[in-house]
Amino acid sequence: MKQKWAALAFQGFPRPWKRGGAWTSDERDRFDTLVAEFTAASEYVCERCGNAGVLRETRPIELTLCDACESCVGPDGRL
């Protein structure tokens, strides 16, 4: 799990991998749908405090921040 382009990015599997077949395509589709829902929601949540936020392109790194946190986070983007 990480932040990528101001949104949540998650890579994982529905369950542990096993030789000869690990998960079904239905399991993978349901897992991908769940991850996509949280990724979409993360585009509107402040990365610093959890309030409603918007994409800020005012620093070298893109962040999703609310108005209050936009003024608190320095030019380096450290939260």
MODELLER restraints for C-alpha pairs under 7 A, 6 or more apart:
rsr = mdl.restraints
at = mdl.atoms
rsr.add(forms.Gaussian(group=physical.xy_distance, feature=features.Distance(at['CA:1:A'], at['CA:9:A']), mean=5.60, stdev=0.5))
rsr.add(forms.Gaussian(group=physical.xy_distance, feature=features.Distance(at['CA:1:A'], at['CA:10:A']), mean=4.30, stdev=0.5))
rsr.add(forms.Gaussian(group=physical.xy_distance, feature=features.Distance(at['CA:1:A'], at['CA:11:A']), mean=6.44, stdev=0.5))
rsr.add(forms.Gaussian(group=physical.xy_distance, feature=features.Distance(at['CA:2:A'], at['CA:8:A']), mean=5.98, stdev=0.5))
rsr.add(forms.Gaussian(group=physical.xy_distance, feature=features.Distance(at['CA:2:A'], at['CA:9:A']), mean=5.19, stdev=0.5))
rsr.add(forms.Gaussian(group=physical.xy_distance, feature=features.Distance(at['CA:2:A'], at['CA:10:A']), mean=6.46, stdev=0.5))
rsr.add(forms.Gaussian(group=physical.xy_distance, feature=features.Distance(at['CA:3:A'], at['CA:9:A']), mean=5.65, stdev=0.5))
rsr.add(forms.Gaussian(group=physical.xy_distance, feature=features.Distance(at['CA:5:A'], at['CA:62:A']), mean=5.80, stdev=0.5))
rsr.add(forms.Gaussian(group=physical.xy_distance, feature=features.Distance(at['CA:6:A'], at['CA:43:A']), mean=6.80, stdev=0.5))
rsr.add(forms.Gaussian(group=physical.xy_distance, feature=features.Distance(at['CA:6:A'], at['CA:55:A']), mean=6.74, stdev=0.5))
rsr.add(forms.Gaussian(group=physical.xy_distance, feature=features.Distance(at['CA:6:A'], at['CA:62:A']), mean=5.20, stdev=0.5))
rsr.add(forms.Gaussian(group=physical.xy_distance, feature=features.Distance(at['CA:6:A'], at['CA:63:A']), mean=4.54, stdev=0.5))
rsr.add(forms.Gaussian(group=physical.xy_distance, feature=features.Distance(at['CA:6:A'], at['CA:64:A']), mean=5.44, stdev=0.5))
rsr.add(forms.Gaussian(group=physical.xy_distance, feature=features.Distance(at['CA:7:A'], at['CA:39:A']), mean=6.18, stdev=0.5))
rsr.add(forms.Gaussian(group=physical.xy_distance, feature=features.Distance(at['CA:7:A'], at['CA:42:A']), mean=5.50, stdev=0.5))
rsr.add(forms.Gaussian(group=physical.xy_distance, feature=features.Distance(at['CA:7:A'], at['CA:43:A']), mean=5.24, stdev=0.5))
rsr.add(forms.Gaussian(group=physical.xy_distance, feature=features.Distance(at['CA:8:A'], at['CA:39:A']), mean=5.07, stdev=0.5))
rsr.add(forms.Gaussian(group=physical.xy_distance, feature=features.Distance(at['CA:8:A'], at['CA:42:A']), mean=5.82, stdev=0.5))
rsr.add(forms.Gaussian(group=physical.xy_distance, feature=features.Distance(at['CA:9:A'], at['CA:39:A']), mean=6.57, stdev=0.5))
rsr.add(forms.Gaussian(group=physical.xy_distance, feature=features.Distance(at['CA:14:A'], at['CA:23:A']), mean=6.96, stdev=0.5))
rsr.add(forms.Gaussian(group=physical.xy_distance, feature=features.Distance(at['CA:14:A'], at['CA:27:A']), mean=6.39, stdev=0.5))
rsr.add(forms.Gaussian(group=physical.xy_distance, feature=features.Distance(at['CA:14:A'], at['CA:28:A']), mean=6.24, stdev=0.5))
rsr.add(forms.Gaussian(group=physical.xy_distance, feature=features.Distance(at['CA:14:A'], at['CA:31:A']), mean=5.98, stdev=0.5))
rsr.add(forms.Gaussian(group=physical.xy_distance, feature=features.Distance(at['CA:16:A'], at['CA:22:A']), mean=6.82, stdev=0.5))
rsr.add(forms.Gaussian(group=physical.xy_distance, feature=features.Distance(at['CA:43:A'], at['CA:64:A']), mean=6.56, stdev=0.5))
rsr.add(forms.Gaussian(group=physical.xy_distance, feature=features.Distance(at['CA:44:A'], at['CA:52:A']), mean=5.74, stdev=0.5))
rsr.add(forms.Gaussian(group=physical.xy_distance, feature=features.Distance(at['CA:44:A'], at['CA:53:A']), mean=4.96, stdev=0.5))
rsr.add(forms.Gaussian(group=physical.xy_distance, feature=features.Distance(at['CA:44:A'], at['CA:54:A']), mean=5.62, stdev=0.5))
rsr.add(forms.Gaussian(group=physical.xy_distance, feature=features.Distance(at['CA:44:A'], at['CA:64:A']), mean=6.92, stdev=0.5))
rsr.add(forms.Gaussian(group=physical.xy_distance, feature=features.Distance(at['CA:45:A'], at['CA:51:A']), mean=5.72, stdev=0.5))
rsr.add(forms.Gaussian(group=physical.xy_distance, feature=features.Distance(at['CA:45:A'], at['CA:52:A']), mean=4.78, stdev=0.5))
rsr.add(forms.Gaussian(group=physical.xy_distance, feature=features.Distance(at['CA:45:A'], at['CA:53:A']), mean=4.79, stdev=0.5))
rsr.add(forms.Gaussian(group=physical.xy_distance, feature=features.Distance(at['CA:45:A'], at['CA:64:A']), mean=6.64, stdev=0.5))
rsr.add(forms.Gaussian(group=physical.xy_distance, feature=features.Distance(at['CA:46:A'], at['CA:52:A']), mean=5.73, stdev=0.5))
rsr.add(forms.Gaussian(group=physical.xy_distance, feature=features.Distance(at['CA:46:A'], at['CA:53:A']), mean=4.45, stdev=0.5))
rsr.add(forms.Gaussian(group=physical.xy_distance, feature=features.Distance(at['CA:46:A'], at['CA:64:A']), mean=5.27, stdev=0.5))
rsr.add(forms.Gaussian(group=physical.xy_distance, feature=features.Distance(at['CA:46:A'], at['CA:65:A']), mean=4.16, stdev=0.5))
rsr.add(forms.Gaussian(group=physical.xy_distance, feature=features.Distance(at['CA:46:A'], at['CA:66:A']), mean=5.38, stdev=0.5))
rsr.add(forms.Gaussian(group=physical.xy_distance, feature=features.Distance(at['CA:47:A'], at['CA:64:A']), mean=5.84, stdev=0.5))
rsr.add(forms.Gaussian(group=physical.xy_distance, feature=features.Distance(at['CA:47:A'], at['CA:65:A']), mean=5.93, stdev=0.5))
rsr.add(forms.Gaussian(group=physical.xy_distance, feature=features.Distance(at['CA:48:A'], at['CA:65:A']), mean=6.84, stdev=0.5))
rsr.add(forms.Gaussian(group=physical.xy_distance, feature=features.Distance(at['CA:48:A'], at['CA:69:A']), mean=6.82, stdev=0.5))
rsr.add(forms.Gaussian(group=physical.xy_distance, feature=features.Distance(at['CA:48:A'], at['CA:79:A']), mean=6.12, stdev=0.5))
rsr.add(forms.Gaussian(group=physical.xy_distance, feature=features.Distance(at['CA:51:A'], at['CA:66:A']), mean=6.52, stdev=0.5))
rsr.add(forms.Gaussian(group=physical.xy_distance, feature=features.Distance(at['CA:52:A'], at['CA:66:A']), mean=5.92, stdev=0.5))
rsr.add(forms.Gaussian(group=physical.xy_distance, feature=features.Distance(at['CA:53:A'], at['CA:64:A']), mean=5.64, stdev=0.5))
rsr.add(forms.Gaussian(group=physical.xy_distance, feature=features.Distance(at['CA:53:A'], at['CA:65:A']), mean=4.56, stdev=0.5))
rsr.add(forms.Gaussian(group=physical.xy_distance, feature=features.Distance(at['CA:53:A'], at['CA:66:A']), mean=4.04, stdev=0.5))
rsr.add(forms.Gaussian(group=physical.xy_distance, feature=features.Distance(at['CA:54:A'], at['CA:64:A']), mean=5.06, stdev=0.5))
rsr.add(forms.Gaussian(group=physical.xy_distance, feature=features.Distance(at['CA:54:A'], at['CA:65:A']), mean=5.58, stdev=0.5))
rsr.add(forms.Gaussian(group=physical.xy_distance, feature=features.Distance(at['CA:54:A'], at['CA:66:A']), mean=6.30, stdev=0.5))
rsr.add(forms.Gaussian(group=physical.xy_distance, feature=features.Distance(at['CA:55:A'], at['CA:62:A']), mean=6.99, stdev=0.5))
rsr.add(forms.Gaussian(group=physical.xy_distance, feature=features.Distance(at['CA:55:A'], at['CA:63:A']), mean=5.85, stdev=0.5))
rsr.add(forms.Gaussian(group=physical.xy_distance, feature=features.Distance(at['CA:55:A'], at['CA:64:A']), mean=4.39, stdev=0.5))
rsr.add(forms.Gaussian(group=physical.xy_distance, feature=features.Distance(at['CA:55:A'], at['CA:65:A']), mean=6.58, stdev=0.5))
rsr.add(forms.Gaussian(group=physical.xy_distance, feature=features.Distance(at['CA:56:A'], at['CA:62:A']), mean=5.88, stdev=0.5))
rsr.add(forms.Gaussian(group=physical.xy_distance, feature=features.Distance(at['CA:56:A'], at['CA:63:A']), mean=5.32, stdev=0.5))
rsr.add(forms.Gaussian(group=physical.xy_distance, feature=features.Distance(at['CA:56:A'], at['CA:64:A']), mean=5.79, stdev=0.5))
rsr.add(forms.Gaussian(group=physical.xy_distance, feature=features.Distance(at['CA:56:A'], at['CA:65:A']), mean=6.62, stdev=0.5))
rsr.add(forms.Gaussian(group=physical.xy_distance, feature=features.Distance(at['CA:57:A'], at['CA:63:A']), mean=6.90, stdev=0.5))
rsr.add(forms.Gaussian(group=physical.xy_distance, feature=features.Distance(at['CA:59:A'], at['CA:75:A']), mean=5.65, stdev=0.5))
rsr.add(forms.Gaussian(group=physical.xy_distance, feature=features.Distance(at['CA:59:A'], at['CA:76:A']), mean=6.67, stdev=0.5))
rsr.add(forms.Gaussian(group=physical.xy_distance, feature=features.Distance(at['CA:59:A'], at['CA:77:A']), mean=6.43, stdev=0.5))
rsr.add(forms.Gaussian(group=physical.xy_distance, feature=features.Distance(at['CA:61:A'], at['CA:77:A']), mean=6.45, stdev=0.5))
rsr.add(forms.Gaussian(group=physical.xy_distance, feature=features.Distance(at['CA:73:A'], at['CA:79:A']), mean=6.05, stdev=0.5))
